[in-house]
Amino acid sequence: MRKLIILAAATASVLTLGSCATMSEDQCLAGAWGQQGYADGRSGQPASRLDDHTSACAKYGVIPDARSYYSAREDGLRDYCTPSRGFQAGREGSSYANVCPPQLEMDFLPAYRDGQMVYAAEQALSSARSSVSSLGSRAEDLDEKIRAKRSEMRASGLTDEQREQIRDRIGEIRREREGVLRDWRRAQDEVIDAERHLREVQYQLGNRYGRW
């Protein structure tokens, strides 16, 4: 269970806000830099995001209005740097680019970390359930192989040596199936643990961030 939580948390930590520019030619030519700055601030984009826009718009001969962009970005950050948005960002597995002013970050960060805790618990549960499903499918495939080999052994014209080879192969498949079933049972236990942990997280946070 601990490994699943660590894996989920690591997955969350590598998710980024995206470094490539997303502005189209029409957006560049429109020159709505205040609007773009506000949108980037509200989504928690770093100040370097303007560099991406500059690169994207250079091919169209457009130079961003940095003053308008950064002024509006500050307004967007005030909407982003709230406990509710911090919790949402953490729960979605989004990274935090250290963009909030200190006076806002002191409330934003605890909520963001709470969201990360929920994200990790949910990802751990999803991973455990995926393992159960995958291992169950593998066991069914092995059952089918055993049935096929049994049918093959009933064929006429086989030598004793050939039948013995088929029996050996069936034994190998059975042993593999036993291992898969052991893993499947462990995965089921991990699902139970992950469900319990998620309930604990939900209880711990209660309705602190509204219904989620």
C-alpha positions in Angstrom: 0.0 0.0 0.0 2.8 2.4 0.9 4.5 1.7 -2.4 1.3 2.5 -4.3 0.9 5.8 -2.4 4.6 6.7 -3.1 4.1 5.8 -6.8 1.0 7.9 -7.1 2.6 10.9 -5.4 5.6 10.6 -7.7 3.3 10.6 -10.7 1.7 13.8 -9.4 5.0 15.5 -8.9 6.1 15.0 -12.6 2.9 16.5 -14.0 3.6 20.0 -15.3 1.7 23.0 -16.5 3.1 22.7 -19.9 6.0 24.8 -21.4 5.0 25.2 -25.0 3.0 28.1 -26.2 -0.6 27.5 -27.1 -1.5 30.8 -28.8 -2.7 30.6 -32.4 -2.1 33.1 -35.1 -5.5 34.6 -34.6 -4.8 35.0 -30.8 -1.4 36.6 -31.5 -2.8 39.0 -34.0 -5.7 39.9 -31.7 -3.2 41.4 -29.3 -5.4 40.8 -26.2 -2.5 40.6 -23.9 -4.4 41.6 -20.8 -6.9 38.8 -21.4 -4.1 36.3 -22.0 -2.2 37.4 -18.9 -5.3 37.1 -16.7 -6.0 33.6 -18.1 -2.4 32.5 -17.5 -2.4 33.9 -14.0 -5.7 32.3 -13.1 -4.4 28.9 -14.2 -1.2 29.3 -12.2 1.2 29.6 -15.1 4.7 30.9 -14.3 5.9 34.4 -15.4 8.0 32.6 -18.0 4.8 31.7 -19.9 5.1 35.0 -21.7 8.4 33.8 -23.2 6.4 30.9 -24.7 3.9 33.3 -26.2 6.7 35.5 -27.5 8.2 32.5 -29.3 4.8 31.5 -30.7 3.9 34.9 -31.9 7.3 35.8 -33.4 6.6 33.9 -36.6 3.7 36.3 -37.1 5.7 39.4 -36.4 3.9 40.1 -33.2 5.6 41.3 -30.0 3.6 40.9 -26.7 2.6 43.9 -24.6 4.5 42.8 -21.5 3.1 45.5 -19.3 -0.5 44.7 -20.0 0.2 41.0 -19.7 1.9 41.1 -16.3 -0.6 43.5 -14.9 -3.5 41.3 -15.8 -1.6 38.2 -14.7 -1.4 39.6 -11.2 -5.2 39.8 -11.2 -5.5 36.3 -12.4 -3.1 35.1 -9.7 -5.3 36.6 -7.0 -8.1 34.3 -8.3 -5.8 31.3 -8.5 -4.0 31.6 -5.2 -7.0 30.7 -3.0 -7.5 27.6 -0.8 -10.2 26.2 -3.0 -8.2 26.5 -6.2 -5.1 25.1 -4.4 -7.1 22.1 -3.3 -8.4 21.6 -6.8 -5.0 21.9 -8.4 -3.5 19.4 -6.0 -6.4 16.9 -6.4 -6.0 17.1 -10.2 -2.3 16.2 -9.9 -1.2 19.6 -11.3 2.2 21.0 -10.4 2.6 24.3 -8.5 5.0 26.7 -10.1 5.6 28.8 -6.9 3.6 31.7 -8.4 1.6 32.9 -5.4 2.6 35.9 -3.4 3.7 35.1 0.2 0.6 36.5 1.8 -1.6 34.3 -0.4 0.7 31.3 -0.5 0.4 30.7 3.2 -3.3 29.7 2.7 -2.9 28.2 -0.8 -0.1 25.7 0.0 -1.8 23.8 2.8 -4.9 23.4 0.6 -2.7 22.3 -2.3 -1.0 19.7 -0.2 -4.4 18.4 1.0 -5.4 18.1 -2.6 -2.2 16.2 -3.4 -3.0 13.8 -0.5 -6.4 13.1 -2.1 -4.9 12.7 -5.5 -2.3 10.2 -4.2 -4.9 8.2 -2.4 -7.2 8.1 -5.4 -4.4 7.1 -7.8 -3.3 4.4 -5.4 -6.8 2.9 -5.4 -7.0 3.2 -9.2 -3.6 1.4 -9.5 -4.6 -1.4 -7.2 -7.9 -1.9 -9.0 -6.1 -2.0 -12.3 -3.8 -4.7 -11.0 -6.7 -6.8 -9.9 -8.3 -6.5 -13.3 -5.0 -7.2 -15.2 -4.1 -10.2 -13.1 -7.7 -11.6 -13.3 -7.5 -11.3 -17.1 -4.1 -13.1 -17.1 -5.5 -15.9 -15.0 -8.4 -16.3 -17.4 -5.9 -16.5 -20.3 -4.0 -19.2 -18.6 -7.2 -21.1 -17.9 -7.9 -21.0 -21.6 -4.4 -22.2 -22.4 -4.8 -25.2 -20.1 -8.1 -26.1 -21.7 -6.5 -25.8 -25.2 -3.6 -28.1 -24.1 -6.0 -30.6 -22.6 -7.9 -30.7 -25.9 -4.6 -31.0 -27.8 -3.6 -34.0 -25.7 -6.8 -35.8 -26.6 -6.0 -35.7 -30.3 -5.3 -39.1 -31.9 -2.0 -40.1 -33.3 0.2 -38.6 -30.6 3.2 -40.5 -29.3 3.7 -41.0 -25.7 6.6 -38.6 -25.8 4.3 -35.9 -27.3 1.7 -36.5 -24.7 4.3 -36.2 -22.0 5.5 -32.9 -23.4 1.9 -31.6 -23.4 1.5 -32.7 -19.8 4.7 -30.9 -18.8 3.5 -27.8 -20.5 0.2 -27.9 -18.7 2.1 -28.2 -15.4 4.1 -25.1 -16.3 1.0 -23.2 -17.1 -0.7 -24.3 -13.8 2.3 -23.2 -11.8 2.3 -19.8 -13.6 -1.4 -19.6 -12.9 -0.9 -20.2 -9.2 1.6 -17.4 -9.1 -0.8 -15.1 -10.8 -3.5 -16.0 -8.4 -1.3 -15.2 -5.5 -0.5 -11.8 -7.0 -4.2 -11.3 -7.6 -5.1 -12.0 -4.0 -2.4 -9.6 -2.9 -3.8 -7.0 -5.3 -7.2 -7.5 -3.8 -5.8 -6.8 -0.3 -4.2 -3.6 -1.7 -7.5 -2.5 -3.0 -9.0 -2.9 0.4 -6.1 -1.0 2.0 -6.4 1.8 -0.6 -10.1 2.1 -0.1 -9.6 2.3 3.6 -6.9 5.0 3.2 -9.0 7.0 0.9 -11.9 6.9 3.4 -9.5 8.1 6.1 -8.3 11.0 3.9 -11.9 11.9 3.1 -12.8 11.8 6.8 -9.7 13.9 7.7 -10.6 16.6 5.3 -14.3 16.5 5.8 -16.1 19.3 4.1 -13.2 21.7 4.5 -13.2 22.4 0.7 -16.9 21.9 0.1 -18.2 18.7 -1.6 -15.7 16.8 -3.7 
